[in-house]
Amino acid sequence: MTKQQIYKMVATIATAIVTCVAIALGLSSCNVTRTITTRSEAWQKGDTSVVIQTKTVETYDASKKL
């Protein structure tokens, strides 16, 4: 093996290791937020109206514990 081949092999292995570490750190957490809004309207006497609105916010935070 020549020195260039050895350097190329070492560079390839180092790049693979750095890529694996970056993937492991990048995929270590996830945050998802979902908002659900339900609205119901019912008209009553004259110009008076009734609006019932509910809003639910769900948050899921997943993180890898090291």
Buried (B, 14 or more C-beta within 10 A) or exposed (E): EEEEEEEEEEEEEEEEEEEEEEEEEEEEEEEEEEEEEEEEEEEEEEEEEEEEEEEEEEEEEEEEEE
